[in-house]
């Protein structure tokens, strides 16, 4: 393996491949930063350009676009409170408050460094731990995926910031929305109101744009009497060095988020949208000041961005070793591999080791390229957005939301749904409901439903079919984690008080 890695490094360090990595990373960042244009769309749009390229160049370009697009979503999440990609949902929780406090540069730097660390960590695991982690992924059956969904739902107890009932109500609403369309198992048509366009369900990106972006635009219109942008982006001397030191001063957060992102990435169908919320929840749970999360905490931005870029390497593990795409962009890369005559699986490492390791090293190098490109480009973008008057900013963002919503499926109904959910999100925010539980329910609903139905079908041989949910020891591990996560808000404050030193003066 060592020889293959050195050979891949030699192939990678050529002018053509290095130029492709830089170009792919920049292109991915730009597409990922635009609301509605996801990493999947970024990779899919540029696949045709790789048809006439050699396999190494084509794969290196696609891998760089993938990594750059996942990272690019943090810019719109931080600056306009809209996740550029689903993987940046959690970044809005603390990134946007930091931007409004004049700490936008700090948030961008933290997101950039965290993304690079997470991306490199995921690729290291991809190179050295692929067979082991792929074997773990194979042990997850329908029952385990159901309990993964339940575990994800319990995160709401932490995300809701004391409003547990409102959080669970929002999650139930999200799960209900996820049932619209054709059932994943059985093919039943549900809640379409006779509209063929609704049979495909409600797209996640449409909901994200509606719930996160439109309420913020309405706030700008209704509450910005001065006509100035609410983003107060100020350059501060020494903020780059200070922020980098702060990020590296939280090794526990970086390691935990990287591991979460990699592990979630190898689970087919999970992806960065779950990883960034789980890592945010765990960072909040491990913090000595969890009450500060959601008010502009750098640790929250670092946790989410580290995890979602670690997902890239994690998602490629089952793809390259087993031929199982872990996420939609991985499925597109799978098609690109097949077009180049490369069949994913164990033989890929034995017959085409030079191409495989060059591709993996290229993805890791793109994570490092994000640092200089992201820091310079992020400063320019943040400065531009912060100086743009509201009368220009609001129409510009509104056009992007409409175009982004329509471009997903070329369906005007998605634009109407986006606007409808946007108004609903504004009203729900007024009554104290958070958008995060709704989105989490929407993401986890199909995973839970598919796992539950398939597990019941597999349990037909038992006295009660639901016994199948409790047979595998992995299920009990996930059940234990779910109970622990659900009860943490009640025992967490006590644990935090016990961890704090006694500050009372001694007599």
KEMIMAR-146459 format. One record per residue (C-alpha): x, y, z. Coordinates in steps of 0.02 Angstrom, whole numbers, padded with zeros to 5 digits, always signed. Example, Ala and Ser with C-alpha at 12.3 -4.5 7.8 and 13.67 -1.06 7.14 Angstrom:
# residues 2
+00615-00225+00390 +00684-00053+00357 
//
This chain:
# residues 507
+00000+00000+00000 +00144+00117+00040 +00212+00098-00137 +00040+00137-00210 +00026+00294-00102 +00196+00357-00162 +00150+00319-00341 -00014+00412-00320 +00079+00560-00246 +00196+00566-00395 +00048+00564-00516 -00039+00699-00416 +00104+00824-00406 +00100+00874-00587 +00053+01046-00650 -00105+00985-00739 -00175+00892-00589 -00132+01031-00466 -00218+01156-00580 -00371+01043-00588 -00376+01032-00398 -00372+01222-00379 -00501+01248-00516 -00616+01113-00449 -00605+01177-00271 -00646+01356-00324 -00789+01299-00437 -00861+01191-00298 -00849+01332-00172 -00942+01453-00286 -01081+01329-00325 -01096+01273-00143 -01111+01453-00084 -01264+01486-00193 -01426+01434-00105 -01507+01288-00193 -01354+01233-00292 -01296+01082-00192 -01137+00978-00197 -01233+00846-00293 -01279+00974-00426 -01101+01040-00431 -01029+00867-00465 -01168+00822-00588 -01149+00982-00688 -00964+00956-00717 -00963+00768-00749 -00983+00793-00939 -00820+00891-00941 -00726+00737-00880 -00781+00621-01021 -00632+00662-01132 -00507+00678-00989 -00391+00543-00928 -00458+00446-00776 -00340+00528-00650 -00378+00706-00707 -00566+00677-00716 -00578+00597-00544 -00465+00726-00462 -00574+00866-00534 -00736+00787-00471 -00664+00752-00299 -00605+00931-00282 -00775+00999-00335 -00859+00887-00207 -00747+00944-00064 -00757+01127-00115 -00948+01125-00131 -00973+01052+00043 -00862+01188+00114 -00938+01327+00008 -01107+01308+00093 -01036+01390+00250 -01023+01562+00167 -01210+01585+00138 -01246+01501+00306 -01138+01628+00397 -01177+01784+00295 -01362+01769+00252 -01422+01631+00371 -01457+01513+00225 -01368+01345+00212 -01289+01338+00040 -01297+01149+00054 -01392+01036+00176 -01225+00999+00257 -01217+01177+00325 -01381+01180+00422 -01295+01181+00591 -01174+01318+00536 -01316+01445+00535 -01348+01419+00721 -01191+01511+00776 -01114+01573+00613 -01250+01700+00573 -01257+01771+00751 -01068+01793+00743 -01085+01887+00578 -01218+02002+00652 -01102+02038+00799 -00964+02095+00681 -00870+01929+00697 -00904+01868+00521 -00719+01854+00480 -00691+01750+00636 -00833+01634+00586 -00767+01613+00408 -00591+01577+00471 -00654+01451+00597 -00761+01365+00466 -00616+01361+00343 -00489+01286+00462 -00616+01161+00531 -00667+01109+00355 -00486+01079+00306 -00450+00976+00461 -00609+00873+00441 -00576+00846+00255 -00398+00786+00284 -00453+00673+00428 -00587+00592+00321 -00463+00560+00180 -00336+00485+00301 -00470+00365+00361 -00515+00331+00179 -00336+00283+00138 -00291+00180+00291 -00455+00116+00365 -00565+00082+00213 -00587-00107+00233 -00623-00098+00421 -00747+00047+00412 -00834-00027+00260 -00860-00189+00358 -00942-00090+00499 -01059-00007+00375 -01113-00177+00309 -01171-00228+00483 -01306-00095+00481 -01472-00168+00427 -01647-00091+00420 -01671-00102+00609 -01507-00013+00642 -01552+00126+00521 -01718+00148+00609 -01629+00170+00776 -01505+00289+00695 -01656+00394+00648 -01725+00384+00825 -01556+00437+00892 -01558+00584+00774 -01730+00636+00835 -01668+00638+01015 -01545+00774+00966 -01695+00891+00967 -01691+00886+01156 -01528+00984+01144 -01564+01089+00990 -01727+01157+01061 -01640+01260+01196 -01767+01227+01332 -01921+01224+01220 -01927+01034+01212 -02113+01022+01171 -02098+01149+01030 -01946+01057+00965 -02035+00889+00960 -02186+00972+00878 -02072+01042+00745 -01990+00872+00719 -02161+00789+00702 -02207+00920+00572 -02047+00882+00477 -02079+00694+00481 -02256+00726+00417 -02188+00829+00272 -02067+00688+00229 -02214+00570+00199 -02278+00673+00052 -02260+00581-00112 -02232+00397-00152 -02190+00286-00004 -02010+00219-00010 -02073+00044+00027 -02237-00012-00051 -02257+00131-00174 -02414+00205-00096 -02455+00383-00151 -02484+00497-00001 -02538+00678+00027 -02516+00733-00154 -02690+00810-00165 -02706+00741-00340 -02554+00835-00406 -02431+00729-00507 -02294+00855-00468 -02310+00813-00282 -02276+00628-00309 -02089+00660-00299 -02113+00733-00125 -02047+00896-00055 -01864+00928-00089 -01752+00960+00061 -01665+01109-00019 -01832+01193-00052 -01875+01178+00133 -01704+01240+00186 -01714+01395+00078 -01892+01430+00135 -01866+01405+00322 -01696+01487+00338 -01683+01619+00203 -01857+01693+00178 -01886+01736+00364 -01720+01827+00366 -01767+01925+00211 -01932+01973+00291 -01838+02029+00447 -01726+02139+00339 -01877+02216+00254 -01981+02245+00411 -01847+02289+00539 -01709+02377+00442 -01774+02555+00452 -01601+02628+00417 -01586+02536+00253 -01418+02464+00307 -01370+02282+00304 -01383+02191+00472 -01215+02106+00439 -01081+02206+00527 -00920+02140+00451 -00767+02226+00524 -00586+02184+00490 -00489+02167+00652 -00301+02162+00665 -00233+01993+00714 -00402+01903+00700 -00329+01772+00581 -00192+01714+00699 -00304+01726+00852 -00444+01625+00774 -00327+01491+00706 -00250+01471+00879 -00425+01457+00955 -00475+01324+00830 -00320+01220+00864 -00349+01249+01048 -00506+01140+01042 -00430+00970+00992 -00571+00873+01074 -00701+00963+00968 -00600+00938+00808 -00567+00753+00839 -00744+00715+00895 -00823+00805+00748 -00703+00724+00624 -00744+00551+00690 -00931+00586+00686 -00920+00650+00508 -00820+00500+00448 -00930+00371+00534 -01092+00452+00475 -01018+00468+00301 -00994+00280+00282 -01178+00248+00321 -01268+00251+00153 -01406+00382+00149 -01351+00478+00304 -01231+00610+00240 -01174+00781+00298 -01348+00846+00339 -01354+00725+00487 -01169+00732+00530 -01163+00920+00554 -01315+00919+00670 -01249+00771+00771 -01078+00852+00790 -01157+01017+00841 -01260+00928+00972 -01109+00835+01040 -01005+00995+01045 -01143+01080+01142 -01160+00931+01258 -00973+00927+01294 -00958+01115+01322 -00943+01192+01494 -01055+01334+01433 -01191+01250+01326 -01309+01395+01356 -01199+01504+01245 -01226+01396+01091 -01341+01481+00968 -01282+01655+01018 -01121+01659+00917 -01007+01520+00981 -00854+01480+00875 -00853+01301+00938 -01022+01271+00855 -00961+01331+00685 -00802+01228+00696 -00897+01071+00748 -01020+01075+00603 -00895+01121+00468 -00767+00993+00527 -00896+00855+00524 -00975+00892+00355 -00807+00892+00265 -00754+00732+00352 -00910+00656+00274 -00829+00670+00102 -00691+00547+00143 -00808+00437+00244 -00935+00427+00103 -00802+00372-00021 -00755+00223+00089 -00905+00111+00047 -00903+00178-00132 -00724+00128-00172 -00716-00032-00069 -00891-00103-00094 -00967-00006-00238 -01101+00067-00122 -01123+00257-00136 -01137+00337+00035 -01218+00498-00027 -01292+00568-00190 -01126+00648-00246 -01042+00480-00219 -01170+00401-00335 -01122+00524-00471 -00937+00487-00444 -00983+00302-00455 -01053+00335-00628 -00897+00432-00676 -00788+00285-00620 -00891+00165-00726 -00877+00279-00878 -00689+00276-00859 -00692+00085-00856 -00658+00074-00668 -00774-00039-00568 -00779+00006-00382 -00738-00138-00267 -00588-00231-00198 -00515-00254-00372 -00504-00064-00390 -00363-00064-00261 -00272-00212-00338 -00292-00176-00525 -00294+00015-00526 -00205+00061-00365 -00113+00209-00444 -00274+00291-00504 -00367+00252-00342 -00236+00325-00224 -00207+00475-00336 -00394+00511-00326 -00396+00494-00137 -00242+00602-00113 -00317+00732-00232 -00472+00745-00123 -00361+00771+00029 -00256+00902-00058 -00413+00997-00109 -00455+01011+00076 -00289+01100+00103 -00314+01211-00049 -00477+01272+00030 -00379+01364+00164 -00293+01500+00059 -00432+01508-00070 -00570+01509+00062 -00488+01639+00175 -00455+01762+00034 -00620+01730-00057 -00718+01728+00105 -00653+01898+00155 -00700+01973-00013 -00873+01894-00010 -00909+01945+00170 -00851+02123+00138 -00960+02134-00017 -01116+02067+00071 -01091+02176+00225 -01075+02336+00124 -01223+02303+00010 -01376+02408+00056 -01537+02317+00099 -01626+02385-00055 -01501+02288-00162 -01466+02141-00047 -01647+02085-00024 -01695+02079-00209 -01529+01995-00251 -01550+01857-00122 -01734+01838-00168 -01687+01807-00349 -01558+01678-00296 -01685+01586-00188 -01813+01580-00330 -01685+01524-00460 -01607+01399-00341 -01775+01323-00294 -01830+01309-00475 -01663+01238-00536 -01671+01087-00422 -01807+00997-00520 -01860+01128-00649 -02027+01134-00560 -02116+01298-00525 -02214+01213-00386 -02051+01205-00288 -02042+01395-00294 -02218+01408-00225 -02178+01282-00088 -02019+01376-00044 -02113+01540-00025 -02252+01455+00074 -02131+01373+00195 -02038+01538+00207 -02192+01630+00268 -02234+01484+00383 -02056+01489+00452 -02073+01675+00488 -02235+01647+00583 -02166+01495+00676 -02013+01594+00728 -02127+01729+00799 -02208+01597+00910 -02041+01526+00967 -02024+01376+00851 -01850+01337+00783 -01825+01282+00603 -01690+01155+00646 -01807+01021+00721 -01921+01034+00568 -01775+01005+00450 -01707+00864+00558 -01876+00777+00555 -01883+00798+00366 -01710+00719+00346 -01737+00575+00465 -01917+00535+00418 -01877+00430+00262 -01733+00342+00352 -01843+00293+00498 -01990+00242+00389 -01887+00134+00272 -01795+00051+00416 -01955+00018+00514 -02053-00055+00368 -01909-00163+00306 -01870-00226+00481 -02052-00276+00506 -02049-00369+00339 -01891-00459+00390 -01968-00503+00558 -02111-00601+00481 -02036-00764+00549 -02045-00702+00729 -02199-00714+00841 -02210-00525+00827 -02129-00441+00677 -02067-00295+00782 -01948-00413+00872 -01831-00386+00724 -01797-00211+00790 -01710-00282+00945 -01615-00434+00881 -01447-00359+00832 -01332-00300+00974 -01298-00143+00871 -01481-00099+00894 -01462-00103+01082 -01308+00008+01073 -01407+00135+00972 -01556+00121+01091 -01441+00157+01238 -01367+00308+01150 -01542+00371+01109 -01599+00358+01290 -01441+00444+01349 -01461+00584+01220 -01645+00606+01264 -01612+00621+01452 -01455+00727+01437 -01544+00897+01449 -01609+00844+01619 -01445+00775+01688 -01326+00883+01584 -01342+01041+01690 -01304+00940+01847 -01150+00865+01765 -01094+01038+01708 -01108+01107+01885 -01007+00961+01952 -00870+00993+01824 -00854+01177+01867 -00727+01219+02001 -00790+01284+02167 -00772+01472+02155 -00834+01511+02330 -00701+01597+02435 -00622+01486+02566 -00642+01536+02747 
//
